[in-house]
Protein backbone atom coordinates (compact mmCIF):
# COMPACT_ATOMS: atom_id res chain seq x y z
CA UNK A 1 0.00 0.00 0.00
CA UNK A 2 1.28 3.51 -0.87
CA UNK A 3 1.15 6.77 1.12
CA UNK A 4 -0.86 8.41 -1.64
CA UNK A 5 -3.85 6.21 -2.48
CA UNK A 6 -5.55 8.61 -4.90
CA UNK A 7 -2.62 8.71 -7.26
CA UNK A 8 -1.85 12.47 -6.99
CA UNK A 9 1.85 13.32 -6.97
CA UNK A 10 3.37 14.62 -3.75
CA UNK A 11 4.93 18.09 -3.69
CA UNK A 12 8.72 18.17 -3.90
CA UNK A 13 10.61 18.36 -0.61
CA UNK A 14 13.15 21.18 -0.36
CA UNK A 15 16.38 20.55 1.49
CA UNK A 16 16.59 22.00 5.02
CA UNK A 17 19.18 24.81 5.03
CA UNK A 18 18.63 25.78 8.66
CA UNK A 19 17.37 29.26 7.66
CA UNK A 20 13.70 30.04 7.95
CA UNK A 21 12.17 31.95 5.05
CA UNK A 22 11.50 35.69 5.58
CA UNK A 23 7.87 36.62 5.00
CA UNK A 24 7.25 39.25 2.35
CA UNK A 25 6.76 42.74 3.82
CA UNK A 26 4.04 45.01 2.43
CA UNK A 27 5.36 48.18 0.82
CA UNK A 28 5.53 51.17 3.16
CA UNK A 29 2.99 53.85 2.23
CA UNK A 30 3.93 57.49 2.91
CA UNK A 31 1.56 59.26 5.32
CA UNK A 32 -1.13 61.38 3.70
CA UNK A 33 -0.36 65.08 3.48
CA UNK A 34 -2.33 67.38 5.71
CA UNK A 35 -3.77 70.57 4.29
CA UNK A 36 -1.02 72.54 6.06
CA UNK A 37 1.83 70.65 4.32
CA UNK A 38 3.66 72.37 1.52
CA UNK A 39 2.96 70.81 -1.87
CA UNK A 40 5.96 69.82 -3.99
CA UNK A 41 6.78 72.15 -6.90
CA UNK A 42 4.65 71.56 -9.98
CA UNK A 43 1.88 69.71 -8.15
CA UNK A 44 -1.72 70.84 -8.37
CA UNK A 45 -3.79 71.69 -5.28
CA UNK A 46 -6.79 69.46 -4.53
CA UNK A 47 -9.88 70.04 -6.67
CA UNK A 48 -12.04 71.06 -3.68
CA UNK A 49 -12.54 74.46 -2.17
CA UNK A 50 -10.05 76.55 -0.22
CA UNK A 51 -7.68 74.45 1.85
CA UNK A 52 -7.26 75.41 5.50
CA UNK A 53 -5.45 73.80 8.38
CA UNK A 54 -8.38 72.53 10.43
CA UNK A 55 -8.89 70.65 13.63
CA UNK A 56 -11.15 67.63 13.35
CA UNK A 57 -12.66 68.36 16.77
CA UNK A 58 -16.15 69.70 17.36
CA UNK A 59 -15.98 73.50 17.04
CA UNK A 60 -16.60 75.64 20.09
CA UNK A 61 -20.31 76.32 20.60
CA UNK A 62 -19.57 79.97 21.41
CA UNK A 63 -17.80 80.50 18.08
CA UNK A 64 -20.68 78.94 16.18
CA UNK A 65 -23.23 81.03 18.07
CA UNK A 66 -21.37 84.29 17.43
CA UNK A 67 -20.90 83.32 13.78
CA UNK A 68 -24.65 82.76 13.38
CA UNK A 69 -25.47 86.03 15.17
CA UNK A 70 -23.17 87.93 12.78
CA UNK A 71 -24.88 86.31 9.78
CA UNK A 72 -28.33 86.97 11.26
CA UNK A 73 -27.41 90.69 11.74
CA UNK A 74 -26.31 90.87 8.09
CA UNK A 75 -29.62 89.33 7.00
CA UNK A 76 -31.53 91.79 9.22
CA UNK A 77 -29.62 94.76 7.76
CA UNK A 78 -30.59 93.59 4.26
CA UNK A 79 -34.18 93.28 5.44
CA UNK A 80 -34.15 96.74 7.05
CA UNK A 81 -32.75 98.39 3.93
CA UNK A 82 -35.38 96.84 1.66
CA UNK A 83 -38.38 96.70 4.02
CA UNK A 84 -39.48 100.33 3.48
CA UNK A 85 -39.95 99.52 -0.21
CA UNK A 86 -41.37 96.04 0.41
CA UNK A 87 -41.34 93.95 3.56
CA UNK A 88 -41.72 90.78 1.50
CA UNK A 89 -38.72 91.70 -0.67
CA UNK A 90 -36.61 92.49 2.40
CA UNK A 91 -37.59 89.18 3.97
CA UNK A 92 -36.74 87.24 0.81
CA UNK A 93 -33.35 88.93 0.36
CA UNK A 94 -32.45 88.31 4.01
CA UNK A 95 -33.52 84.68 3.68
CA UNK A 96 -31.50 84.38 0.46
CA UNK A 97 -28.36 85.54 2.29
CA UNK A 98 -28.90 82.98 5.08
CA UNK A 99 -29.63 80.29 2.49
CA UNK A 100 -26.63 80.84 0.23
CA UNK A 101 -24.09 82.38 2.65
CA UNK A 102 -21.67 79.42 2.71
CA UNK A 103 -21.51 79.00 -1.07
CA UNK A 104 -20.58 82.49 -2.30
CA UNK A 105 -17.37 82.37 -4.33
CA UNK A 106 -15.85 85.68 -3.24
CA UNK A 107 -12.14 85.83 -2.34
CA UNK A 108 -12.76 87.66 0.92
CA UNK A 109 -15.25 84.99 2.09
CA UNK A 110 -13.24 81.92 1.00
CA UNK A 111 -16.29 79.67 0.58
CA UNK A 112 -17.92 80.45 3.91
CA UNK A 113 -20.22 83.01 5.45
CA UNK A 114 -18.94 86.33 6.79
CA UNK A 115 -19.74 85.21 10.32
CA UNK A 116 -17.73 82.01 9.91
CA UNK A 117 -14.87 83.94 8.34
CA UNK A 118 -14.74 86.32 11.31
CA UNK A 119 -14.88 83.46 13.83
CA UNK A 120 -12.30 81.31 11.96
CA UNK A 121 -14.74 78.56 11.09
CA UNK A 122 -15.25 76.85 7.76
CA UNK A 123 -17.75 74.44 6.22
CA UNK A 124 -16.34 71.40 4.46
CA UNK A 125 -18.12 68.89 2.28
CA UNK A 126 -17.49 65.31 3.31
CA UNK A 127 -16.75 64.34 -0.30
CA UNK A 128 -13.95 66.92 -0.42
CA UNK A 129 -15.70 69.01 -3.07
CA UNK A 130 -15.90 72.76 -3.19
CA UNK A 131 -18.68 74.48 -1.26
CA UNK A 132 -21.17 75.84 -3.77
CA UNK A 133 -24.56 77.55 -3.73
CA UNK A 134 -26.51 74.28 -4.06
CA UNK A 135 -24.70 72.69 -1.10
CA UNK A 136 -25.15 75.85 0.94
CA UNK A 137 -28.88 75.87 0.17
CA UNK A 138 -29.20 72.21 1.25
CA UNK A 139 -27.46 72.88 4.57
CA UNK A 140 -29.05 76.26 5.36
CA UNK A 141 -32.70 76.08 4.24
CA UNK A 142 -33.73 75.15 7.77
CA UNK A 143 -32.24 78.39 9.11
CA UNK A 144 -33.33 80.59 6.21
CA UNK A 145 -36.96 79.83 7.11
CA UNK A 146 -36.53 82.06 10.15
CA UNK A 147 -36.38 85.16 7.91
CA UNK A 148 -39.62 84.44 6.08
CA UNK A 149 -42.00 85.26 8.98
CA UNK A 150 -40.78 88.85 8.85
CA UNK A 151 -42.58 89.54 5.61
CA UNK A 152 -44.46 86.50 4.37
CA UNK A 153 -47.20 84.41 5.95
CA UNK A 154 -45.73 84.88 9.41
CA UNK A 155 -48.58 83.07 11.13
CA UNK A 156 -47.88 79.89 9.11
CA UNK A 157 -44.11 79.94 8.81
CA UNK A 158 -43.12 81.24 12.26
CA UNK A 159 -44.11 78.14 14.29
CA UNK A 160 -42.44 75.79 11.78
CA UNK A 161 -39.28 77.93 11.68
CA UNK A 162 -39.16 78.02 15.48
CA UNK A 163 -39.50 74.25 15.86
CA UNK A 164 -36.89 73.52 13.21
CA UNK A 165 -34.53 76.10 14.71
CA UNK A 166 -34.85 74.54 18.17
CA UNK A 167 -34.19 71.07 16.72
CA UNK A 168 -31.09 72.38 14.91
CA UNK A 169 -29.82 73.96 18.16
CA UNK A 170 -30.41 70.69 20.03
CA UNK A 171 -28.32 68.78 17.47
CA UNK A 172 -25.46 71.30 17.56
CA UNK A 173 -25.33 71.01 21.36
CA UNK A 174 -25.71 67.24 21.67
CA UNK A 175 -24.18 65.55 18.62
CA UNK A 176 -20.57 64.40 19.14
CA UNK A 177 -19.36 66.09 15.96
CA UNK A 178 -21.59 69.19 16.20
CA UNK A 179 -23.42 68.39 12.96
CA UNK A 180 -26.94 69.73 12.74
CA UNK A 181 -29.77 68.47 10.54
CA UNK A 182 -28.74 70.75 7.67
CA UNK A 183 -25.18 69.40 7.80
CA UNK A 184 -26.46 65.83 7.60
CA UNK A 185 -28.66 66.63 4.59
CA UNK A 186 -25.81 68.37 2.75
CA UNK A 187 -23.02 66.01 3.95
CA UNK A 188 -21.06 68.89 5.44
CA UNK A 189 -19.45 69.72 8.74
CA UNK A 190 -18.25 72.91 10.44
CA UNK A 191 -14.60 72.95 11.48
CA UNK A 192 -12.32 75.43 13.17
CA UNK A 193 -9.57 76.83 10.98
CA UNK A 194 -6.39 78.82 11.46
CA UNK A 195 -7.47 81.68 9.19
Backbone bond lengths (Angstrom), bond angles and torsions (degrees), N, CA, C in turn:
res aa  C-N    CA-C-N  psi(-1)  N-CA   C-N-CA  omega(-1)  CA-C   N-CA-C  phi
1 X - - - 1.442 - - 1.521 108.99 -
2 X 1.379 117.11 140.56 1.456 120.89 -178.21 1.517 110.56 -99.66
3 X 1.368 114.79 164.27 1.473 120.44 177.76 1.516 111.41 -68.37
4 X 1.306 117.49 -26.81 1.461 121.17 -175.46 1.511 107.80 -117.37
5 X 1.362 117.06 93.39 1.446 120.59 -175.39 1.515 114.05 -73.91
6 X 1.315 119.34 -23.89 1.469 120.43 -175.47 1.521 112.10 -86.61
7 X 1.291 118.48 -3.48 1.445 120.77 174.14 1.511 114.94 87.28
8 X 1.337 120.06 0.91 1.467 122.06 179.38 1.517 109.16 -77.21
9 X 1.327 117.46 141.06 1.469 119.51 -179.31 1.529 110.40 -70.64
10 X 1.299 116.17 149.45 1.466 121.87 177.42 1.527 109.30 -83.74
11 X 1.344 116.84 149.37 1.469 117.78 177.51 1.512 110.50 -68.13
12 X 1.337 117.33 151.78 1.462 119.94 -178.99 1.527 110.43 -67.27
13 X 1.294 116.80 147.15 1.465 123.00 178.50 1.511 107.69 -97.32
14 X 1.377 114.79 126.51 1.465 118.84 179.07 1.519 108.84 -88.85
15 X 1.310 116.97 147.59 1.460 119.50 -179.48 1.526 110.39 -67.61
16 X 1.326 117.06 146.12 1.459 122.52 179.95 1.525 108.36 -82.14
17 X 1.344 116.51 116.64 1.465 121.42 -179.29 1.513 111.72 -97.47
18 X 1.333 117.86 -6.43 1.454 121.11 -179.26 1.521 113.28 86.75
19 X 1.343 117.34 -4.15 1.468 121.40 -179.36 1.510 107.72 -111.81
20 X 1.325 116.37 127.10 1.462 118.33 178.28 1.521 109.96 -81.38
21 X 1.335 116.29 144.78 1.473 118.47 -177.83 1.533 110.60 -67.98
22 X 1.340 115.77 146.67 1.469 122.37 179.05 1.522 108.11 -89.66
23 X 1.334 117.09 124.55 1.469 117.47 178.88 1.521 111.03 -66.34
24 X 1.320 115.33 148.27 1.465 120.60 179.74 1.524 109.47 -67.16
25 X 1.325 116.57 135.06 1.466 122.60 179.15 1.528 109.25 -94.17
26 X 1.340 117.81 138.23 1.463 118.37 175.80 1.520 109.75 -69.16
27 X 1.321 117.17 149.77 1.465 119.38 179.92 1.529 109.96 -63.33
28 X 1.328 115.01 144.72 1.472 120.59 179.84 1.523 108.62 -80.41
29 X 1.333 115.53 125.65 1.470 121.11 178.76 1.520 109.05 -93.11
30 X 1.334 118.93 134.66 1.471 119.64 176.38 1.528 109.24 -67.65
31 X 1.331 117.36 149.89 1.474 119.14 179.12 1.511 110.22 -66.54
32 X 1.344 116.82 148.88 1.464 118.70 178.49 1.517 109.93 -65.89
33 X 1.341 114.76 147.69 1.461 120.37 179.28 1.508 109.51 -76.90
34 X 1.314 116.31 137.65 1.468 119.23 172.77 1.504 108.04 -83.20
35 X 1.331 115.97 167.00 1.462 119.90 -177.00 1.511 111.60 -67.68
36 X 1.367 118.26 -14.92 1.451 119.48 -179.80 1.521 112.21 -91.76
37 X 1.356 118.17 -7.40 1.463 120.90 178.17 1.519 109.95 -70.05
38 X 1.319 115.01 152.85 1.456 120.09 177.42 1.517 108.56 -85.53
39 X 1.322 116.68 130.38 1.458 121.33 -179.62 1.510 109.32 -75.84
40 X 1.333 118.16 146.01 1.452 120.28 177.39 1.523 110.43 -65.89
41 X 1.357 116.83 153.23 1.464 119.51 -179.05 1.519 111.28 -57.79
42 X 1.332 115.52 138.23 1.454 121.88 177.16 1.500 114.13 85.87
43 X 1.340 118.69 -3.36 1.466 119.11 179.21 1.510 109.46 -90.22
44 X 1.305 115.86 152.64 1.458 122.51 -178.81 1.515 109.89 -92.02
45 X 1.358 118.31 143.01 1.457 119.71 174.81 1.511 110.05 -68.33
46 X 1.346 118.29 161.97 1.459 120.78 178.62 1.520 111.29 -57.69
47 X 1.338 116.19 156.03 1.460 121.54 -174.89 1.523 112.86 -74.31
48 X 1.323 119.12 -11.25 1.463 121.98 -177.05 1.504 112.20 -73.06
49 X 1.308 114.96 -162.09 1.453 122.17 -178.64 1.510 111.52 -76.21
50 X 1.346 116.74 -162.94 1.451 120.78 -179.71 1.525 110.66 -57.99
51 X 1.318 115.95 140.48 1.455 120.41 -179.24 1.517 109.19 -99.61
52 X 1.320 116.78 126.19 1.446 123.51 179.11 1.516 107.73 -123.78
53 X 1.331 115.59 154.58 1.459 119.17 167.33 1.522 105.90 -78.08
54 X 1.328 116.65 119.72 1.459 120.67 -176.35 1.509 110.00 -123.96
55 X 1.321 114.36 157.39 1.459 119.10 170.43 1.517 106.40 -98.69
56 X 1.308 117.30 142.29 1.453 120.88 -179.21 1.523 112.60 -80.80
57 X 1.330 116.72 -2.25 1.461 120.48 -176.77 1.528 110.83 -75.99
58 X 1.319 114.83 160.94 1.462 121.61 175.85 1.531 108.56 -61.30
59 X 1.351 117.69 128.07 1.460 119.17 -179.07 1.526 111.31 -65.79
60 X 1.322 114.75 155.80 1.458 120.24 178.46 1.522 110.11 -60.90
61 X 1.333 116.15 135.35 1.461 121.17 179.69 1.520 110.48 -61.90
62 X 1.324 117.26 -39.37 1.468 120.85 179.76 1.515 112.53 -59.86
63 X 1.335 116.67 -42.69 1.468 120.48 178.41 1.521 110.89 -63.31
64 X 1.325 116.30 -42.71 1.467 119.11 179.61 1.514 111.03 -65.33
65 X 1.328 116.92 -40.26 1.464 120.56 -179.85 1.525 110.89 -63.96
66 X 1.330 116.82 -46.08 1.470 119.91 -179.88 1.520 110.08 -65.13
67 X 1.328 116.81 -39.79 1.464 120.86 177.26 1.529 110.94 -57.89
68 X 1.340 116.59 -45.92 1.463 119.94 -179.82 1.524 111.13 -66.69
69 X 1.331 117.47 -38.62 1.472 120.26 178.63 1.522 110.22 -62.38
70 X 1.331 117.68 -42.38 1.471 121.07 177.62 1.530 110.06 -59.45
71 X 1.336 116.75 -46.95 1.465 120.06 179.79 1.532 111.78 -65.56
72 X 1.320 116.91 -36.93 1.466 120.62 177.87 1.534 109.98 -64.79
73 X 1.341 117.94 -41.03 1.474 121.79 178.26 1.529 109.70 -62.63
74 X 1.317 117.52 -42.13 1.471 120.40 177.54 1.526 110.01 -60.58
75 X 1.322 117.29 -44.99 1.469 121.04 178.45 1.533 110.61 -62.39
76 X 1.322 117.60 -39.35 1.469 121.27 179.54 1.527 111.60 -68.45
77 X 1.329 117.35 -36.17 1.469 120.49 176.21 1.526 109.67 -63.73
78 X 1.332 117.00 -44.12 1.469 119.99 176.49 1.522 110.72 -59.49
79 X 1.323 115.99 -42.95 1.466 120.61 177.64 1.524 110.59 -61.28
80 X 1.330 117.53 -47.25 1.467 121.76 -176.54 1.520 112.10 -63.68
81 X 1.323 116.58 -36.18 1.472 120.27 179.62 1.524 110.56 -67.65
82 X 1.334 117.06 -39.42 1.462 120.72 -174.55 1.534 113.70 -93.91
83 X 1.314 118.36 -17.93 1.466 121.25 -175.28 1.522 113.82 -60.63
84 X 1.353 119.93 -37.48 1.471 117.74 178.48 1.531 112.68 -59.04
85 X 1.329 116.93 -33.62 1.464 120.20 177.72 1.522 110.09 -78.34
86 X 1.345 115.85 -44.43 1.461 120.88 -179.57 1.530 108.81 -163.47
87 X 1.325 115.34 117.38 1.459 119.30 178.15 1.511 111.73 -61.94
88 X 1.332 116.55 -37.72 1.468 120.07 179.87 1.529 110.65 -64.71
89 X 1.344 116.66 -41.65 1.460 120.32 179.45 1.528 109.84 -64.59
90 X 1.326 117.06 -44.81 1.461 120.64 178.47 1.517 111.79 -59.23
91 X 1.328 116.00 -42.48 1.455 121.14 179.03 1.533 110.99 -64.11
92 X 1.307 117.49 -42.89 1.460 121.22 -179.99 1.525 112.32 -66.47
93 X 1.335 117.18 -40.58 1.471 120.00 179.72 1.529 109.92 -68.01
94 X 1.333 117.48 -42.22 1.466 119.81 176.18 1.512 111.73 -61.10
95 X 1.333 116.47 -43.22 1.465 120.77 178.04 1.531 110.63 -64.35
96 X 1.333 117.03 -37.13 1.468 120.40 179.44 1.526 110.41 -64.05
97 X 1.349 117.15 -39.30 1.469 118.59 177.12 1.527 110.25 -62.73
98 X 1.339 117.58 -47.52 1.466 120.06 -179.95 1.530 111.54 -62.42
99 X 1.317 116.50 -34.54 1.461 121.62 -178.15 1.529 112.10 -70.12
100 X 1.320 117.12 -43.60 1.461 122.01 -169.81 1.525 113.80 -105.05
101 X 1.310 118.21 1.31 1.469 123.53 -168.87 1.523 115.00 -56.87
102 X 1.327 119.29 -30.12 1.464 120.29 -178.16 1.522 113.15 -90.04
103 X 1.325 117.94 -1.81 1.459 119.86 -176.18 1.514 114.72 -113.38
104 X 1.357 117.47 -0.12 1.465 118.95 179.33 1.520 109.67 -65.88
105 X 1.335 115.80 137.89 1.459 121.78 -175.42 1.528 110.78 -102.71
106 X 1.336 115.88 54.70 1.458 121.16 177.07 1.523 108.09 -101.67
107 X 1.352 116.84 141.33 1.462 120.46 -177.95 1.521 112.33 -57.81
108 X 1.321 117.63 -39.92 1.459 119.77 -175.72 1.528 112.31 -72.94
109 X 1.333 118.63 -16.21 1.462 121.17 178.55 1.528 111.98 -97.03
110 X 1.310 117.72 -27.27 1.461 123.26 178.59 1.524 112.48 54.64
111 X 1.320 117.38 45.97 1.465 121.41 174.46 1.510 114.35 69.43
112 X 1.310 117.00 34.14 1.464 121.88 177.32 1.513 108.94 -156.01
113 X 1.310 116.76 165.46 1.456 120.68 -177.71 1.531 110.28 -70.57
114 X 1.322 115.85 163.91 1.465 119.92 178.63 1.527 110.63 -63.27
115 X 1.329 116.55 -38.50 1.457 119.15 177.85 1.521 112.04 -62.10
116 X 1.319 116.90 -43.52 1.465 120.24 179.03 1.526 110.39 -66.51
117 X 1.304 116.43 -39.21 1.468 120.07 178.46 1.525 110.23 -59.67
118 X 1.330 116.93 -45.41 1.460 120.83 -178.50 1.528 112.03 -67.67
119 X 1.317 117.16 -30.75 1.471 120.91 -177.65 1.543 112.64 -97.30
120 X 1.334 116.68 9.19 1.469 122.51 179.24 1.520 112.03 56.56
121 X 1.327 113.94 50.24 1.464 121.79 173.63 1.518 107.71 -120.21
122 X 1.297 117.12 158.13 1.458 121.27 175.04 1.524 109.04 -144.37
123 X 1.325 115.73 157.07 1.459 121.65 175.04 1.520 107.20 -107.04
124 X 1.317 116.72 130.35 1.455 120.36 178.07 1.514 110.03 -123.03
125 X 1.326 115.01 137.86 1.458 120.76 173.54 1.513 108.68 -76.54
126 X 1.320 116.74 142.48 1.459 120.30 -178.40 1.521 112.36 -71.20
127 X 1.343 117.39 -20.28 1.467 119.08 177.18 1.526 112.17 -86.89
128 X 1.338 116.71 1.80 1.456 121.06 178.47 1.512 114.05 82.25
129 X 1.322 118.33 -0.08 1.459 121.32 -179.28 1.523 112.35 -73.53
130 X 1.305 113.93 171.69 1.457 121.36 -179.83 1.526 109.65 -77.84
131 X 1.334 116.49 138.77 1.463 120.02 173.82 1.524 108.18 -64.26
132 X 1.320 116.40 132.24 1.452 120.76 179.37 1.523 108.74 -134.22
133 X 1.329 115.95 178.09 1.468 120.63 -176.15 1.527 111.80 -63.78
134 X 1.333 117.79 -38.19 1.465 120.60 -179.07 1.524 110.87 -65.85
135 X 1.333 117.26 -43.04 1.463 120.43 178.82 1.522 110.40 -66.50
136 X 1.324 116.33 -40.63 1.466 120.01 177.27 1.523 110.99 -61.00
137 X 1.320 117.25 -42.26 1.467 120.65 179.45 1.523 110.93 -64.15
138 X 1.344 117.98 -39.39 1.464 120.57 178.33 1.524 111.80 -64.62
139 X 1.334 117.03 -36.42 1.467 118.84 -176.72 1.531 112.23 -85.38
140 X 1.324 118.89 -22.72 1.465 120.46 -171.70 1.526 115.51 -111.44
141 X 1.319 119.56 -0.66 1.473 118.91 -176.09 1.526 110.86 -62.30
142 X 1.323 116.16 -31.08 1.463 119.11 -178.98 1.523 111.42 -66.17
143 X 1.325 117.22 -31.24 1.464 121.07 179.52 1.522 111.85 -88.26
144 X 1.319 117.34 -29.37 1.463 120.52 179.41 1.522 111.41 -67.09
145 X 1.338 116.96 -24.98 1.473 119.82 177.22 1.522 112.25 -57.09
146 X 1.319 116.36 -28.86 1.465 120.21 -176.33 1.521 112.64 -65.11
147 X 1.334 118.19 -21.37 1.468 120.96 178.50 1.526 111.82 -82.34
148 X 1.305 117.90 -25.54 1.461 120.07 -174.29 1.531 113.89 -64.69
149 X 1.330 120.41 -35.66 1.474 118.48 179.81 1.519 113.71 -61.09
150 X 1.328 117.84 -17.97 1.458 119.32 -178.41 1.524 111.76 -67.61
151 X 1.312 118.37 -28.14 1.443 118.87 -176.58 1.515 115.45 -136.25
152 X 1.312 118.04 -12.02 1.457 120.11 -173.60 1.529 111.36 -133.54
153 X 1.267 118.15 123.19 1.463 123.28 170.69 1.533 112.47 42.52
154 X 1.305 116.62 48.07 1.458 120.94 -174.06 1.521 112.93 -56.26
155 X 1.312 117.18 -35.21 1.462 119.82 -177.07 1.524 112.89 -70.75
156 X 1.341 117.85 -20.19 1.464 121.25 176.70 1.522 112.38 -94.93
157 X 1.324 115.91 -41.68 1.461 120.71 -172.45 1.528 111.87 -83.02
158 X 1.328 118.26 -34.52 1.466 121.04 -174.09 1.534 113.09 -57.11
159 X 1.320 120.26 -48.59 1.476 118.10 -179.70 1.534 112.83 -63.48
160 X 1.324 117.05 -38.53 1.465 120.77 179.07 1.530 109.84 -65.66
161 X 1.341 116.17 -45.91 1.466 120.48 179.86 1.521 110.83 -61.51
162 X 1.319 117.49 -39.75 1.459 121.19 179.45 1.528 111.40 -64.50
163 X 1.320 117.33 -46.67 1.463 120.55 179.76 1.520 112.06 -63.11
164 X 1.315 116.85 -43.84 1.471 120.10 179.32 1.530 110.10 -65.55
165 X 1.327 116.65 -41.87 1.462 120.41 178.73 1.521 112.27 -60.93
166 X 1.332 117.05 -41.23 1.465 120.76 178.12 1.533 110.98 -66.05
167 X 1.327 116.85 -39.20 1.466 120.46 177.94 1.533 110.42 -64.34
168 X 1.340 116.86 -42.53 1.463 121.36 178.02 1.530 110.35 -60.80
169 X 1.330 117.28 -44.27 1.461 121.57 178.75 1.534 110.77 -61.73
170 X 1.313 116.32 -43.33 1.470 121.23 177.93 1.531 110.62 -57.31
171 X 1.328 117.31 -45.11 1.465 120.31 -179.49 1.523 112.10 -66.11
172 X 1.335 117.52 -40.94 1.466 120.31 178.70 1.524 110.19 -60.32
173 X 1.333 116.66 -40.13 1.462 120.70 -177.19 1.526 113.02 -75.84
174 X 1.330 117.95 -33.18 1.466 119.85 -170.48 1.519 115.57 -105.98
175 X 1.316 119.53 -23.36 1.471 118.76 -177.27 1.532 109.57 -73.91
176 X 1.328 117.54 142.14 1.472 120.83 -176.22 1.523 113.32 -60.51
177 X 1.334 117.55 -32.09 1.453 120.15 -178.21 1.528 112.76 -101.97
178 X 1.330 117.81 1.61 1.464 121.25 177.65 1.514 113.93 75.77
179 X 1.331 117.78 14.10 1.468 119.88 -178.68 1.522 109.49 -83.24
180 X 1.322 114.74 129.81 1.460 120.10 176.46 1.524 109.01 -93.59
181 X 1.338 115.49 179.31 1.460 121.32 -177.76 1.527 111.09 -56.25
182 X 1.335 116.65 -45.56 1.466 120.51 179.26 1.519 112.49 -58.60
183 X 1.340 116.91 -39.63 1.467 120.24 177.72 1.518 111.11 -63.66
184 X 1.322 116.65 -39.53 1.465 119.72 -179.18 1.528 111.12 -68.04
185 X 1.335 117.05 -37.35 1.467 119.81 178.27 1.520 112.02 -68.37
186 X 1.337 116.99 -35.11 1.463 120.64 -176.71 1.528 112.74 -96.82
187 X 1.353 117.78 -0.87 1.468 121.70 -175.95 1.526 111.57 54.94
188 X 1.326 114.93 52.74 1.459 121.65 179.17 1.525 109.05 -127.90
189 X 1.311 114.22 168.73 1.471 120.23 172.49 1.526 108.75 -149.82
190 X 1.322 115.78 150.98 1.466 121.98 176.97 1.510 107.50 -95.14
191 X 1.332 115.34 132.65 1.467 121.84 -179.76 1.517 110.22 -130.90
192 X 1.314 115.97 152.28 1.459 119.99 172.92 1.511 108.56 -79.73
193 X 1.328 116.13 147.98 1.458 121.53 -177.25 1.523 109.35 -133.17
194 X 1.317 116.31 167.55 1.459 119.84 -178.69 1.513 112.84 -91.35
195 X 1.327 118.08 -0.65 1.464 120.25 179.37 1.507 112.17 -144.09
